[in-house]
Amino acid sequence: MTMRRLINLKRVEARRIYLTYAVVIAAYVICQVMSSTKFLSSSMRGMLVPICAYMVMSVSLNLVVGISGELSLGHAGFMSVGAFSGVASAILMQGVITNAPVRLALAMIVAAVFAAFAGFVIGIPVLRLKGDYLAIVTLAFGEIIKSLLNNFYFGMDSQGLHFSMLTDTTRLLKGGRLIIRGPMGISGIQKIATFPAGFILLMIALMVVFNLVNSRSGRAFMAIRDDRIAAESIGLDITKYKMMAFVTSAALAGAAGALFAMNYSTIVANKFDFNTSILILVFVVLGGQGNMLGGIIAAAVLTILPEKLRQFSDYRMLLYAIILIVMMLATNNDEIKNFLNRINPFRRKEAE
Amino acid sequence: MRKVLVSMLLVLAVSSCAFGAAFKLGGTAPLTGGAAIYGMAAMRGAQIAVDEINAMGGDVKFELRYEDDTHDAEKAVNAYNALKDWGMQLSLGSVTSKPCEATAAENFADRIFALTPSASSAAVTEGKDNVFQMCFVDPNQGTASAQYIGGKGFAKKVAVIWKNDDVYSKGIRDTFVETAPKFGLEVVSETTFADGNDNDFSVQLTEAQTNGAELVFLPMYYQPASLILAQAKAMDYAPKWFGVDGMDGILTMEGFDKSLAEGVMLLTPFNSDATDARTKNFVAEYQKRHGEIPNQFAADGYDCVYAYCQALTQAKATADMSAEELCAKMIEQFTTMTFNGVTGENVRWAANGEVTKDPKGMVIKDGAYVGLD
């Protein structure tokens, strides 16, 4: 199915997709080799998993912002739903499934399901809105998710599972474990997220998004983005297609959240605030809306950059901001773009 | 310009000589952002101790390096890894609680010993044999506050305002509310706030006032506390105020009217007015360098380095030992030794890393901290 679809694609598009896969695989192999030969510093090795998670976030938000054309400012909310549901399910499974990679995979699936459900529920009111209104409402939902999780208590004892809101009224029996502790989040997480798992998740995310974009539905997304009225006039079900993009994106963000959370021993809802949502949006905007590879590279660069700037200590933040502005200007400058096109063998053929 | 360059080179040369065989001591702290006042204080306190110890010329010398974690667990792990690349042998953990929970797990996995100046949540040390705390663990602060307020008879009816999305605030509030009845206190009002709605406290204050609270307990950091004090004054509500160590720092906050904090009591292990030589010397040095009175975080940072110095001397450790060797020696020392520092006498550590020392009650008088006892 995939192959036939790819053959039918315009050649340029196919080349871009293969290039993206090739770059991701090459980067993975290089990092793995460097990591196993101890050539990679601990600082870089520690960032591999979060970078994978941010790359998946970038790909998933690109589906909403770049392909479907909706400005969403609450994407970190889905990441946090995924992080909390994924980690909680991993903890519940600890006794049953001893194989860590299997547990990680199951936790990510649970996370994706929960986040997809959250995306569906939020999508019902949100996707009826347009433009600025949609942006503001997604922002609000991101904050609502954060507040809910900050007041959510979830524990397990021999009697089963217990939930409570606002204050901890779970009254666990002896030997029980309070897993989600409101503002304290989850502590004592087993760090089972690995770089290969992150790589696999990223490849899955890319496959899902590319297949979706180059399908009938994907073309509908773009038709709606480019001219909503024309799309409606030819009978496209706008809400359905928007919902499809939104829920897919939320599910991927949820899986990324679970991967991210299981790389640290502790996680709090406040981590996934407005700033994180904006950071992910910056990946997408900097990489180019609709450009998956660009978003992936931007995610890597913007995660590594602050660490590499540590040597400048007090001027770090200032430099980061300046570099960000310069990058934004450079990627939007026609002359620089033309120059890049001239030296890029793939694009050149396209222009001829 | 040339003069500056030459002197910088000289400084570099001198410092690299002095640190010939020094223990590499690293820590992460919020040096920027909302919690920077704590990170900066702990780092400065530690730096003073390091300079003093190096100047004494004993067997133990330190090289200190702090990295910024912006009060975020992810950044803290990055900062920790950067320190590991630098060759850190002994760790000062992280200054704030959640980041320290994340770095403590790394400390445990890498077998690098950690002594955190001020990360106070219980999960920091839980299940880790090589992570120790210099400050009280949060639950103990709640119990100690209830005991102090009840024992001294400051009030019977108490209101609590706490931040319900903050680990620190919740940890203290939980044990305070739980133990308050034991010490004859009645919690008549309990209200919360969170990140994002921490600018207006009129609802919380009105509720405390209508329920007749004589004392308002504020288990939070100083920033929201400063607004609460200002708004209470605006509505002519003047109960007694009681804070914990997060309140420390309110007097050095920019743009804060110090008269608002007049009479505020807080429980903190460090009293900058203490008259013992050790504290006097530390406060004078801190003031000389940074132009302000050190807070408890600075004192914790200062004590951490001295505690390390004592433990390393007793263990006869040398700077060429690996982090893992030092870790085993430090665990042995810290669980058996008794330490005297500026944040308490007869400081001892339990095997789980928690510290035992006496809290000191303080009250703000004429814009300065004064001991209550």
Interface residues (C-beta under 8 A of the other chain):
Chain A: S41 S42 S43 R45 G46 M47 P50 E143 S147 N150 N151 G182 P183 M184 G185 S187 G188 K191 Y264 S265 T266 I267 V268 A269 N270 K271 D273 P306 E307 R310 S313 R316 M317
Chain B: T32 E67 D68 D72 A73 E74 K75 V77 N78 A79 Y80 N81 A82 K84 D85 K98 E101 A102 A104 A105 A109 S121 A123 E126 G127 K163 N164 D165 D166 V167 S169 K170 G171 A194 D195 G196
